[in-house]
Amino acid sequence: MTFPTDIEIARAANKKPIQEVGARLGIPAQALLPYGHDKAKLSRDYLEGLAERPQGKLILVTAITPTPAGEGKTTTTVGLGDGLNRIGKKAAICIREASLGPCFGMKGGAAGGGHAQVVPMEEMNLHFTGDFHAITSAHNLLSAMIDNHIYWGNELEIDQRRVTWRRVMDMNDRALRDVVTSLGGVTNGFPRQTGFDITVASEVMAILCLAEDLADLQARLGDIIVAYRRDKTPIRARDLKADGAMTALLREAVLPNLVQTLENNPAFVHGGPFANIAHGCNSVIATKAALGLADYVVTEAGFGADLGAEKFMNIKCRKAGLAPDAAVLVATVRSLKMSGGAAKEELGQENLAAVEAGLGNLLRHLENLRGFGVPVLVAVNRFTGDTEAELSLLQEKVEAAGAEVFLCSHWADGSAGIEALATRVAALADSGAAQFGMSYPDEMPLLSKIESVARRIYRAEGVDADDRIRAQLAEWEEAGFGDLPVCMAKTQYSFSADPTLRGAPEGFRLPIREVRLSAGAGFIVAICGQIMTMPGLPRHPAAESIGLNEDLEIEGLF
């Protein structure tokens, strides 16, 4: 049987004018700033009044450890939002924008799939409303102003050996990880070793996604530490007088984007930090706007629950004063088989042993989520090749652990295929059962916070951090940054820092290679193992299959 592709389904969508979509949440047409007919930003004046309204229930969708078999976390987020609307609830979804890096690399887009998608799919996965380009420009303006300041006499006495601010671009390009700039003679400045990160790892991206409003955005941008003097005193973006111009570039990008699902339900798509190298959540502004407009808000956090959900709880909720009312943990039989040791080419064959072996991964994520005091439901994103024996085994083991399991077919059937989960999620969110708590207190030492995540979430025996890293953390504590949360940069493919350790490994130690201070965003980044903040393209990138057909329509996006 041949199924239509995601892009074919999206192209056949019966989209409504964005004003009609906004009206479902009571948004007046004049409060929308249209980008064409099918997408718009919320106006700044309208956003300011939403905080005073009654707040809706917040539902987090997360997943087991990702595999090449796919889990469908965004697809389930979209499907659940549609399902809640189907049963008569006033619901909205909040997801992140797509980065060009994975779109042209290996992961693909970030608009959901099948009959649980957000549209317009092509625009969402490419340039959308230009937010990422604005973030890239604001970041690199600051980079240019650093080098320009040094060139024109260096009044701030920046130590060129201690410039910590790198450049960014929204593309996977391993050749730019380490570069030397200003070659070619005196007129080009002073040569300096630096490098590029991907835009979604930029502190500017994190700041935009954690800021409460435009004033808070500029204050946070000004707090960015870009370099140090010889006496190790910090140089901030505001010292270079860069914060005003950066804010001007982000004036429109900070406003949330409104689009629609295939079933014409409202979806806020805003911001896009990766969860393996950043904090992995959509913007606080979009989430809070949705909570003021809808009775139920379904949001997601990137990659597995050990990354995205942990950072959602410990960073986003901590900084924004949010608390989830329920969580949904997404799994597939196929991904459980891969976690249990099955090869990708064998996933079409029934393999109860691999399912059972892979269930250790699901159960660990389940236990971790419960540790935050949030009630959790398990959603199985069904594939046509799943056998009844495999599904029964999954249900039996998860129910034995005290969790409810829902078999969902929203990819194929849209909201009709997830109605039972939507009904139970709404009841659970309304029950007040959540007793939300974080993994560590603000006053805990920075290294102890890193160890807390490593031990409690990853199940590591401990962390390996050399004297240089320990001294750096101690310096930041002495400088007043000791109360910041930690953002773990780690492979998404394992609880450990080794992507080849599948399932639910134990007995390992977590190597901390580097730590970075994001003073504007308000967290410390701990880079673990060989994770890269500038990804590379695979041997056969998705870009090889993307192009235009005879009707000038985009083909190959997924």
Long-range contacts (C-beta under 8 A, 24 or more apart in sequence): 1-384, 3-114, 3-412, 5-558, 6-109, 6-111, 6-112, 6-113, 6-114, 6-117, 6-121, 6-557, 6-558, 7-121, 7-122, 7-554, 7-555, 7-556, 7-557, 7-558, 9-114, 9-115, 9-117, 9-262, 10-111, 10-117, 10-119, 10-120, 10-121, 10-122, 10-262, 11-121, 11-553, 13-117, 13-119, 13-262, 14-264, 15-119, 15-120, 15-260, 15-264, 16-260, 16-264, 18-258, 18-259, 18-260, 20-264, 21-258, 21-259, 21-260, 21-264, 21-265, 21-266, 22-258, 22-266, 24-90, 24-264, 24-265, 24-266, 25-90, 25-92, 25-266, 25-293, 25-294, 26-293, 27-258, 27-293, 32-258, 33-252, 33-255, 35-129, 35-257, 38-119, 38-120, 38-259, 38-260, 39-120, 39-123, 39-128, 39-129, 39-257, 39-258, 39-259, 40-257, 40-258, 41-129, 41-252, 41-255, 41-256, 41-257, 41-258, 42-255, 42-256, 42-258, 42-289, 43-255, 44-214, 44-255, 47-213, 47-255, 47-256, 47-285, 47-289, 48-213, 50-288, 50-289, 50-292, 50-293, 51-288, 51-292, 52-292, 53-292, 53-293, 54-292, 55-291, 55-292, 56-90, 56-290, 56-291, 56-292, 56-293, 56-294, 56-295, 56-296, 56-297, 57-295, 57-296, 57-297, 57-325, 57-326, 57-426, 57-429, 57-430, 58-287, 58-291, 58-297, 58-299, 58-322, 58-323, 58-324, 58-325, 58-429, 59-296, 59-297, 59-298, 59-299, 59-324, 59-325, 59-326, 59-327, 59-328, 59-425, 59-429, 60-299, 60-300, 60-301, 60-309, 60-312, 60-324, 60-326, 60-327, 60-328, 60-374, 61-298, 61-299, 61-300, 61-301, 61-327, 61-328, 61-330, 61-379, 62-300, 62-301, 62-304, 62-305, 62-308, 62-309, 62-312, 62-327, 62-328, 62-329, 62-330, 62-365, 62-369, 63-303, 63-304, 63-305, 63-329, 63-330, 63-331, 63-365, 64-304, 64-305, 64-329, 64-330, 64-331, 64-335, 64-336, 64-339, 64-361, 64-362, 64-365, 65-303, 65-304, 65-306, 65-335, 65-339, 65-361, 65-365, 65-492, 65-493, 65-494, 65-495, 65-502, 66-303, 66-304, 66-335, 66-492, 66-493, 67-334, 67-335, 67-338, 67-339, 67-493, 68-338, 68-344, 69-332, 69-334, 69-335, 69-337, 69-338, 69-344, 69-347, 70-332, 70-334, 70-335, 71-330, 71-331, 71-332, 71-335, 71-381, 72-113, 72-330, 72-332, 72-381, 72-411, 73-300, 73-330, 74-110, 74-111, 74-112, 74-113, 74-300, 75-112, 75-113, 75-114, 75-116, 75-117, 75-381, 75-410, 75-411, 76-116, 76-328, 76-330, 76-379, 76-381, 76-408, 76-410, 76-418, 77-112, 77-298, 77-299, 77-300, 78-111, 78-112, 78-116, 78-117, 78-118, 78-261, 78-267, 78-410, 79-112, 79-116, 79-408, 79-410, 79-411, 79-414, 79-415, 79-417, 79-418, 80-298, 80-328, 80-379, 80-410, 80-418, 80-421, 80-422, 80-425, 81-261, 81-265, 81-267, 81-298, 82-116, 82-261, 82-262, 82-263, 82-265, 82-410, 82-414, 82-415, 82-418, 83-410, 83-415, 83-418, 83-419, 83-421, 83-422, 84-296, 84-298, 84-422, 84-425, 84-426, 85-263, 85-265, 85-415, 86-263, 86-415, 86-416, 86-419, 86-422, 87-419, 87-422, 87-423, 87-426, 89-295, 89-296, 89-422, 89-426, 90-294, 90-295, 90-296, 91-265, 91-294, 91-295, 91-296, 91-297, 91-298, 92-265, 92-266, 92-267, 92-268, 92-290, 92-293, 92-294, 92-296, 92-297, 92-298, 93-118, 93-261, 93-265, 93-266, 93-267, 93-268, 93-290, 93-297, 93-298, 93-299, 94-267, 94-268, 94-269, 94-270, 94-282, 94-286, 94-287, 94-290, 94-297, 94-298, 94-299, 94-300, 95-267, 95-268, 95-269, 95-282, 95-299, 95-300, 96-269, 96-270, 96-271, 96-272, 96-273, 96-280, 96-281, 96-282, 96-300, 96-302, 97-124, 97-128, 97-131, 97-132, 97-257, 97-269, 97-270, 97-271, 97-272, 98-124, 98-125, 98-126, 98-128, 98-272, 99-132, 99-170, 99-198, 99-199, 99-200, 99-272, 99-274, 100-126, 100-132, 100-170, 100-171, 101-170, 101-171, 101-172, 101-198, 101-200, 101-535, 102-172, 102-535, 103-542, 103-557, 104-171, 104-172, 104-537, 104-541, 104-542, 104-543, 104-546, 105-172, 105-535, 105-537, 105-538, 105-541, 105-542, 105-543, 106-537, 106-538, 106-541, 106-542, 108-542, 108-557, 108-558, 109-557, 109-558, 110-272, 112-261, 113-411, 113-558, 114-410, 114-411, 114-412, 115-262, 115-410, 115-411, 115-412, 115-413, 115-414, 116-261, 116-262, 116-410, 116-411, 116-414, 116-415, 116-418, 117-261, 117-262, 118-259, 118-260, 118-261, 118-262, 118-267, 118-269, 119-259, 119-260, 119-261, 119-262, 120-259, 121-557, 122-554, 122-557, 124-259, 124-269, 125-557, 126-554, 126-557, 128-257, 128-269, 129-252, 129-253, 129-257, 130-252, 130-253, 131-208, 131-253, 131-257, 131-270, 131-271, 132-170, 132-199, 132-200, 132-272, 133-170, 134-249, 134-250, 134-252, 134-253, 135-199, 135-202, 135-204, 135-205, 135-208, 135-250, 135-253, 136-168, 136-169, 136-170, 136-199, 136-202, 137-249, 138-204, 138-221, 138-246, 138-249, 138-250, 139-167, 139-168, 139-199, 139-202, 139-203, 139-204, 140-167, 140-168, 141-242, 141-245, 141-246, 141-249, 142-204, 142-224, 142-226, 142-237, 142-240, 142-242, 142-246, 143-167, 145-240, 145-241, 145-242, 146-226, 146-227, 146-240, 147-181, 147-182, 147-189, 147-190, 147-192, 149-240, 150-189, 150-190, 151-189, 151-190, 156-229, 156-235, 156-239, 156-240, 157-229, 157-230, 158-227, 158-228, 158-229, 158-235, 159-227, 159-228, 159-229, 159-230, 160-190, 160-192, 162-227, 162-228, 162-229, 162-232, 163-192, 163-194, 163-226, 163-227, 164-225, 164-226, 164-227, 164-228, 164-516, 164-517, 165-224, 165-226, 165-227, 166-194, 166-195, 166-196, 166-197, 167-194, 167-195, 167-196, 167-197, 168-196, 168-197, 168-198, 168-199, 168-201, 168-202, 168-204, 169-196, 169-198, 169-199, 170-198, 170-199, 170-200, 171-198, 172-198, 172-534, 172-535, 172-536, 172-537, 172-541, 173-534, 173-536, 173-537, 174-532, 174-534, 174-535, 174-536, 174-537, 176-534, 177-532, 177-534, 195-534, 196-534, 197-277, 197-533, 197-534, 198-274, 198-277, 198-533, 198-534, 198-535, 200-272, 200-273, 200-274, 200-277, 200-278, 201-273, 201-274, 201-277, 201-278, 201-533, 201-534, 203-518, 203-520, 203-521, 204-246, 204-250, 205-271, 205-272, 205-273, 205-278, 206-273, 206-278, 206-279, 206-518, 206-520, 206-521, 206-523, 207-520, 207-521, 208-250, 208-253, 208-254, 208-271, 208-283, 209-270, 209-271, 209-272, 209-273, 209-279, 209-281, 209-282, 209-283, 209-284, 210-279, 210-283, 210-284, 210-315, 210-316, 210-319, 210-320, 210-521, 210-522, 211-254, 211-283, 211-284, 211-285, 212-284, 212-285, 212-288, 212-320, 213-254, 213-285, 214-247, 214-251, 214-254, 217-247, 217-250, 217-254, 218-243, 218-244, 218-246, 218-247, 220-520, 220-521, 220-522, 221-246, 221-247, 221-250, 221-520, 222-520, 223-519, 223-520, 224-518, 224-519, 224-520, 225-517, 225-519, 225-520, 232-475, 234-479, 234-519, 236-519, 237-520, 254-283, 254-285, 255-285, 256-283, 256-285, 256-286, 256-289, 257-286, 262-414, 263-414, 263-415, 266-293, 266-294, 273-302, 274-302, 274-303, 275-301, 275-302, 275-303, 275-307, 275-308, 275-311, 275-492, 276-302, 276-303, 276-307, 276-489, 276-490, 276-491, 276-492, 276-531, 277-489, 277-531, 277-532, 277-533, 278-487, 278-489, 278-525, 279-311, 279-312, 279-315, 279-316, 279-487, 279-521, 279-523, 280-307, 280-308, 280-311, 280-312, 281-308, 281-311, 281-312, 281-315, 281-316, 284-316, 284-319, 284-320, 284-322, 287-320, 287-322, 288-320, 288-322, 296-425, 296-426, 296-429, 303-492, 304-365, 304-492, 305-329, 305-365, 305-368, 305-369, 306-365, 306-368, 306-457, 306-458, 306-495, 307-488, 307-490, 307-492, 309-365, 309-368, 309-369, 309-372, 310-368, 310-439, 310-453, 310-457, 310-488, 311-487, 311-488, 313-372, 313-374, 313-436, 313-438, 313-439, 314-438, 314-439, 314-440, 314-453, 314-485, 314-486, 315-485, 315-487, 315-523, 317-436, 317-438, 318-438, 318-442, 318-485, 319-485, 319-522, 323-434, 323-436, 324-372, 324-374, 324-434, 324-436, 325-374, 325-428, 325-429, 325-430, 325-432, 325-434, 326-374, 326-375, 326-376, 326-377, 326-425, 326-428, 326-429, 326-433, 326-434, 327-369, 327-374, 327-375, 327-376, 327-377, 328-376, 328-377, 328-378, 328-379, 328-421, 328-425, 329-362, 329-365, 329-366, 329-369, 329-376, 329-377, 329-378, 329-379, 330-379, 330-381, 331-362, 331-378, 331-379, 331-380, 331-381, 331-394, 332-380, 332-381, 332-382, 332-383, 332-386, 333-380, 333-382, 333-383, 333-386, 333-390, 333-391, 333-394, 334-383, 334-385, 334-386, 336-361, 336-362, 336-394, 338-502, 339-502, 339-503, 340-502, 340-503, 341-502, 341-503, 347-385, 348-385, 350-387, 350-389, 350-390, 351-390, 352-389, 352-390, 352-393, 355-390, 355-393, 355-394, 356-393, 356-397, 357-503, 358-502, 358-503, 359-394, 359-397, 359-398, 360-503, 360-504, 361-495, 361-502, 361-503, 361-504, 362-398, 363-397, 363-398, 363-401, 363-504, 364-459, 364-495, 364-504, 366-398, 366-401, 366-403, 367-401, 368-456, 368-457, 371-439, 371-456, 372-436, 372-437, 372-438, 372-439, 373-434, 373-435, 373-436, 373-437, 374-434, 374-436, 375-428, 375-431, 375-433, 375-434, 376-403, 377-403, 377-404, 377-405, 377-406, 377-421, 377-424, 377-425, 377-428, 378-403, 378-404, 378-405, 378-406, 379-406, 379-408, 379-418, 379-421, 380-405, 380-406, 380-407, 380-408, 381-408, 381-410, 381-411, 382-407, 382-408, 382-409, 382-411, 382-412, 384-412, 440-485, 442-483, 442-485, 443-482, 443-483, 445-473, 445-477, 445-482, 446-473, 446-476, 446-477, 446-481, 446-482, 446-484, 446-486, 446-524, 447-473, 449-485, 449-486, 449-524, 450-486, 450-488, 450-512, 450-526, 453-486, 453-488, 454-510, 457-495, 458-495, 458-496, 458-510, 459-495, 459-504, 459-505, 459-506, 460-496, 460-508, 460-509, 460-510, 461-507, 461-508, 461-509, 462-509, 462-510, 463-509, 463-510, 463-511, 463-512, 464-509, 464-510, 464-511, 464-512, 465-512, 469-512, 469-514, 469-515, 472-515, 473-515, 473-524, 476-517, 476-524, 481-517, 481-519, 481-524, 484-522, 484-523, 484-524, 485-522, 485-523, 485-524, 486-523, 486-524, 486-525, 486-526, 487-518, 487-523, 487-524, 487-525, 487-526, 488-526, 488-528, 489-525, 489-526, 489-527, 489-528, 489-531, 489-533, 490-528, 490-529, 490-531, 491-528, 491-529, 491-530, 491-531, 496-529, 497-528, 497-529, 497-530, 497-531, 498-529
